């Protein structure tokens, strides 16, 4: 059983083992609080999941607001402001999770980003999937005469400079958005309502948040939500978020820098190609970019099926779940699950 699974199984056992202790404290009056008030905040596994999630989001909001105020006072340029903005938000998300880990007596790895797997094979496999995914989508549009790759518009030094810069920016974007949308939040919400209901809720929120981006449309936001749901499958089947981080970063890098197309309606300065779209916005995505194309859903569907078959075993368990039998090579009844397991 992978390390993360042991962590989740251990946490589930700790929650059940604390039940008797919590009741004993209440009956003996050791808490110094009225039993009814204590039950509002404390459950069998410690602080209730709803309060944990609320406290985490409150801490994140406060820390991020302070960091934004501080960054604005330094007057960075537009590009560097974007990078430091992503870094500041990531630090806020990480600090908040570390505080909650101390409160909940859990390890950092329980929240989906075990440091021992950082930039390991899983991350790079995800990066390959992400770059191939955006490449497949744009190649389909090219074959339909709806997309032209254009020509290189940067010099040799400019290519290296902007390739590295945008690589760093989108790595931060991948780390931030994956951890904030599918790290501590998914782990904690799954404590209350289960993994897949939590995945649905957070994927809807993830897509809706994209509507605040300039030039975004509902189709692009829906595609972002569906991609987020795919990342939930990746977490479920690999046991961590590192595949999703690599995929997310490489997809955005390929989209914004390498193929130089709009991402949520925005063209990144310092892009590589003079690419262009032609035809119906339902096919091309229009000003939104390829994520606003209906063909994006086809590509996501293909990736979902391929990934589910290549990674058939469930390795990420919500705290209340029991370990599942491993799937046999011939898909026998023992451990056999559907494609969305």
C-alpha positions as CSV (number, residue, x, y, z in Angstrom):
1,X,0.0,0.0,0.0
2,X,1.5,3.4,-0.9
3,X,2.6,5.8,1.8
4,X,-0.4,8.2,1.2
5,X,-2.8,5.3,1.6
6,X,-1.2,4.3,4.9
7,X,-1.6,7.9,6.0
8,X,-5.3,8.1,5.1
9,X,-5.9,4.7,6.7
10,X,-4.1,5.7,9.8
11,X,-6.1,9.0,10.0
12,X,-9.3,7.0,9.6
13,X,-8.2,4.7,12.5
14,X,-7.3,7.7,14.6
15,X,-10.7,9.2,14.1
16,X,-12.5,6.1,15.3
17,X,-10.1,5.6,18.2
18,X,-10.6,9.1,19.4
19,X,-14.4,8.6,19.7
20,X,-14.4,7.1,23.1
21,X,-11.8,9.6,24.4
22,X,-13.8,12.6,23.2
23,X,-17.0,11.3,24.9
24,X,-15.0,10.5,28.1
25,X,-13.7,14.1,28.2
26,X,-17.2,15.5,27.8
27,X,-18.7,13.3,30.5
28,X,-16.0,14.1,32.9
29,X,-16.2,17.8,32.2
30,X,-12.4,18.1,31.5
31,X,-12.9,20.4,28.5
32,X,-14.3,23.3,30.6
33,X,-17.0,23.9,28.0
34,X,-20.7,22.9,27.9
35,X,-21.0,19.5,26.2
36,X,-23.5,20.8,23.7
37,X,-21.2,23.6,22.6
38,X,-18.2,21.2,22.4
39,X,-20.2,18.9,20.1
40,X,-20.7,21.8,17.7
41,X,-17.0,22.1,17.1
42,X,-15.5,18.7,18.0
43,X,-16.4,15.4,16.4
44,X,-15.1,11.9,16.7
45,X,-12.0,12.8,14.7
46,X,-11.3,16.2,16.4
47,X,-12.2,19.5,14.9
48,X,-15.2,19.0,12.6
49,X,-14.5,19.1,8.8
50,X,-16.7,22.2,8.2
51,X,-14.9,24.2,10.8
52,X,-11.5,23.0,9.5
53,X,-12.4,24.1,6.0
54,X,-13.7,27.4,7.2
55,X,-10.6,28.1,9.3
56,X,-8.3,27.1,6.4
57,X,-10.0,29.4,4.0
58,X,-10.1,32.3,6.5
59,X,-6.3,31.9,7.1
60,X,-5.6,31.7,3.4
61,X,-7.7,34.8,2.7
62,X,-6.0,36.9,5.4
63,X,-2.4,35.8,4.5
64,X,-3.0,36.3,0.8
65,X,-4.5,39.8,1.3
66,X,-1.5,40.9,3.4
67,X,0.9,39.5,0.8
68,X,-1.0,41.3,-2.0
69,X,-0.8,44.6,-0.1
70,X,2.9,44.1,0.4
71,X,3.6,43.1,-3.2
72,X,1.6,46.1,-4.5
73,X,3.8,48.4,-2.4
74,X,6.9,47.1,-4.2
75,X,5.7,48.1,-7.6
76,X,6.8,45.1,-9.7
77,X,6.4,45.2,-13.4
78,X,3.3,43.4,-14.9
79,X,5.1,40.1,-15.7
80,X,7.0,39.9,-12.4
81,X,3.8,40.9,-10.5
82,X,2.1,37.9,-12.0
83,X,4.8,35.5,-10.9
84,X,5.1,37.0,-7.4
85,X,1.3,37.0,-7.1
86,X,1.1,33.3,-7.8
87,X,4.0,32.6,-5.4
88,X,2.4,34.7,-2.7
89,X,-0.9,32.8,-3.0
90,X,0.9,29.5,-3.0
91,X,2.8,30.4,0.2
92,X,-0.5,31.5,1.8
93,X,-2.1,28.2,0.9
94,X,0.8,26.2,2.2
95,X,1.2,28.1,5.5
96,X,-2.6,27.7,6.2
97,X,-2.4,23.9,5.5
98,X,0.7,23.5,7.7
99,X,-1.2,25.2,10.6
100,X,-4.2,23.0,10.0
101,X,-1.9,19.9,9.9
102,X,-0.7,20.8,13.4
103,X,-4.2,21.3,14.6
104,X,-5.5,18.1,13.1
105,X,-2.3,16.1,13.9
106,X,-1.8,15.0,10.3
107,X,1.2,15.0,8.0
108,X,1.7,17.4,5.1
109,X,1.6,14.5,2.6
110,X,-2.0,13.6,3.6
111,X,-3.1,16.7,1.7
112,X,-1.9,15.5,-1.7
113,X,1.6,16.9,-2.2
114,X,4.0,14.6,-0.4
115,X,7.5,16.2,-0.6
116,X,9.1,12.8,-1.3
117,X,7.4,12.7,-4.7
118,X,8.2,16.3,-5.7
119,X,9.2,16.5,-9.4
120,X,9.5,12.7,-9.5
121,X,8.5,10.5,-12.4
122,X,4.8,11.1,-11.7
123,X,5.3,14.8,-12.2
124,X,7.1,14.4,-15.5
125,X,4.6,11.9,-16.8
126,X,1.9,14.4,-16.0
127,X,3.8,17.1,-17.9
128,X,4.0,14.9,-21.0
129,X,0.3,14.2,-20.8
130,X,-0.5,17.9,-20.5
131,X,1.7,19.0,-23.4
132,X,0.4,16.2,-25.6
133,X,-3.2,17.1,-24.6
134,X,-3.0,20.7,-25.8
135,X,-1.0,19.5,-28.9
136,X,-3.7,17.0,-29.8
137,X,-6.4,19.6,-29.5
138,X,-4.6,22.1,-31.6
139,X,-3.6,19.5,-34.2
140,X,-7.3,18.5,-34.6
141,X,-8.1,22.2,-35.2
142,X,-5.3,22.5,-37.7
143,X,-6.6,19.5,-39.6
144,X,-10.0,21.1,-39.7
145,X,-8.4,24.3,-41.2
146,X,-9.4,26.2,-38.1
147,X,-5.9,26.8,-36.7
148,X,-2.6,27.9,-38.2
149,X,0.6,27.4,-36.2
150,X,2.2,30.5,-37.8
151,X,6.0,31.1,-37.5
152,X,8.5,31.8,-34.7
153,X,8.5,35.4,-33.6
154,X,11.2,35.4,-30.9
155,X,15.0,35.4,-31.3
156,X,17.2,32.7,-29.8
157,X,17.8,34.5,-26.6
158,X,14.2,35.5,-26.3
159,X,13.0,31.9,-26.7
160,X,15.1,30.7,-23.8
161,X,14.3,33.7,-21.6
162,X,10.5,33.5,-22.0
163,X,10.4,29.7,-22.1
164,X,12.0,29.6,-18.7
165,X,10.0,32.5,-17.3
166,X,6.6,31.1,-18.4
167,X,7.8,27.7,-17.2
168,X,8.3,29.1,-13.7
169,X,5.0,31.0,-13.8
170,X,2.9,28.0,-14.8
171,X,4.7,25.7,-12.4
172,X,3.5,28.1,-9.7
173,X,0.0,28.2,-11.2
174,X,-0.1,24.4,-11.3
175,X,1.0,24.0,-7.7
176,X,-1.3,26.8,-6.4
177,X,-4.5,25.8,-8.2
178,X,-4.0,22.1,-7.7
179,X,-3.3,22.4,-4.0
180,X,-6.0,25.1,-3.4
181,X,-8.7,23.2,-5.3
182,X,-7.7,19.6,-4.8
183,X,-5.3,19.5,-1.9
184,X,-6.4,20.5,1.6
185,X,-9.9,21.5,0.5
186,X,-10.7,18.2,-1.2
187,X,-9.2,16.1,1.6
188,X,-11.3,18.1,4.2
189,X,-14.5,18.3,2.2
190,X,-14.3,14.5,1.5
191,X,-14.2,13.9,5.3
192,X,-17.8,15.2,5.4
193,X,-19.4,14.2,2.1
194,X,-17.1,11.6,0.4
195,X,-14.5,11.9,-2.3
196,X,-16.5,12.1,-5.5
197,X,-19.2,14.4,-4.2
198,X,-16.4,16.7,-2.9
199,X,-14.7,16.4,-6.3
200,X,-17.9,17.5,-8.1
201,X,-18.4,20.5,-5.8
202,X,-14.9,21.7,-6.1
203,X,-14.7,21.2,-9.8
204,X,-17.8,23.3,-10.3
205,X,-16.2,26.0,-8.1
206,X,-12.9,25.7,-10.0
207,X,-14.7,26.3,-13.3
208,X,-16.8,29.1,-12.0
209,X,-13.7,31.0,-10.7
210,X,-12.4,31.1,-14.3
211,X,-15.4,33.3,-15.2
212,X,-13.6,36.2,-13.5
213,X,-10.8,36.0,-16.1
214,X,-11.0,38.7,-18.8
215,X,-12.4,37.3,-22.1
216,X,-13.6,34.1,-20.5
217,X,-17.0,32.5,-21.5
218,X,-19.2,29.9,-20.0
219,X,-17.9,27.2,-22.4
220,X,-14.3,27.8,-21.3
221,X,-15.3,27.9,-17.6
222,X,-17.1,24.6,-18.1
223,X,-14.1,23.1,-19.8
224,X,-11.9,24.2,-16.9
225,X,-14.3,22.5,-14.5
226,X,-14.2,19.3,-16.5
227,X,-10.4,19.4,-16.6
228,X,-10.5,19.9,-12.9
229,X,-12.7,16.8,-12.5
230,X,-10.1,14.9,-14.5
231,X,-7.4,16.0,-12.1
232,X,-9.6,14.6,-9.3
233,X,-9.4,11.2,-11.1
234,X,-5.7,11.6,-11.4
235,X,-5.4,12.2,-7.7
236,X,-7.6,9.2,-7.0
237,X,-5.6,6.9,-9.1
238,X,-2.1,8.0,-8.5
239,X,-2.3,8.8,-4.8
240,X,-1.0,12.4,-5.0
241,X,-1.4,15.7,-6.9
242,X,2.0,15.6,-8.6
243,X,0.7,14.1,-11.9
244,X,-2.0,16.9,-12.0
245,X,0.6,19.6,-11.2
246,X,2.8,18.5,-14.1
247,X,-0.2,18.2,-16.4
248,X,-1.6,21.6,-15.4
249,X,1.7,23.4,-15.8
250,X,2.6,21.8,-19.1
251,X,-0.9,22.4,-20.6
252,X,-0.8,26.1,-19.7
253,X,2.8,26.5,-20.8
254,X,2.1,24.8,-24.2
255,X,-1.1,26.8,-24.6
256,X,0.2,30.3,-23.6
257,X,3.9,30.2,-24.6
258,X,4.7,27.4,-27.1
259,X,1.6,27.5,-29.3
260,X,0.8,31.1,-28.4
261,X,-2.9,30.9,-28.2
262,X,-5.3,32.6,-25.8
263,X,-5.7,31.1,-22.3
264,X,-9.0,32.2,-20.7
265,X,-9.1,35.1,-23.2
266,X,-5.6,36.3,-22.5
267,X,-2.5,36.3,-24.8
268,X,0.7,36.1,-22.9
269,X,3.5,38.5,-23.9
270,X,6.7,36.9,-25.0
271,X,4.9,34.0,-26.8
272,X,6.7,31.9,-29.4
273,X,4.5,31.7,-32.5
274,X,2.3,34.0,-34.6
275,X,-0.5,31.4,-34.5
276,X,-4.1,32.3,-35.5
277,X,-7.6,30.8,-35.6
278,X,-10.2,30.7,-38.4
279,X,-13.8,29.7,-38.4
280,X,-16.7,29.2,-35.9
281,X,-16.0,30.1,-32.3
282,X,-17.7,26.8,-31.3
283,X,-14.8,25.0,-33.0
284,X,-11.9,27.4,-32.4
285,X,-13.0,28.7,-29.0
286,X,-12.9,32.3,-30.3
287,X,-11.3,34.9,-28.1
288,X,-11.4,32.5,-25.1
289,X,-8.9,30.2,-26.7
290,X,-8.9,26.4,-27.4
291,X,-10.4,25.7,-23.9
292,X,-13.6,27.4,-25.3
293,X,-13.8,24.9,-28.2
294,X,-16.3,22.1,-28.0
295,X,-13.5,19.8,-29.2
296,X,-11.8,20.4,-25.9
297,X,-14.4,18.2,-24.3
298,X,-13.6,15.4,-26.8
299,X,-9.9,15.6,-25.9
300,X,-10.7,15.5,-22.2
301,X,-12.9,12.5,-22.7
302,X,-10.2,10.6,-24.6
303,X,-7.7,11.4,-21.9
304,X,-10.1,10.3,-19.1
305,X,-10.7,6.9,-20.7
306,X,-7.0,6.4,-21.5
307,X,-5.9,7.4,-18.0
308,X,-8.5,5.3,-16.2
309,X,-7.3,2.2,-18.1
310,X,-3.6,2.9,-17.6
311,X,-4.1,3.6,-13.8
312,X,-6.8,1.2,-12.7
313,X,-6.2,1.1,-9.0
314,X,-7.5,3.5,-6.4
315,X,-4.6,4.8,-4.3
316,X,-6.1,7.9,-2.7
317,X,-8.6,7.3,0.1
318,X,-10.7,9.8,1.9
319,X,-10.1,9.6,5.7
320,X,-13.4,7.7,6.3
321,X,-12.8,5.1,3.5
322,X,-11.5,1.6,3.9
323,X,-8.8,0.3,1.5
324,X,-10.1,-1.4,-1.6
325,X,-8.9,-4.7,-3.1
326,X,-6.4,-4.3,-5.9
327,X,-7.8,-4.9,-9.4
328,X,-6.6,-8.2,-11.0
329,X,-5.0,-8.2,-14.5
330,X,-8.1,-9.8,-15.9
331,X,-10.6,-7.6,-14.1
332,X,-12.2,-10.3,-12.0
333,X,-14.9,-9.6,-9.5
334,X,-12.3,-9.1,-6.7
335,X,-11.5,-5.5,-6.6
336,X,-13.3,-4.8,-9.9
337,X,-14.5,-1.2,-10.2
338,X,-16.0,1.0,-12.9
339,X,-14.0,3.4,-14.9
340,X,-14.8,6.3,-12.5
341,X,-13.8,4.4,-9.3
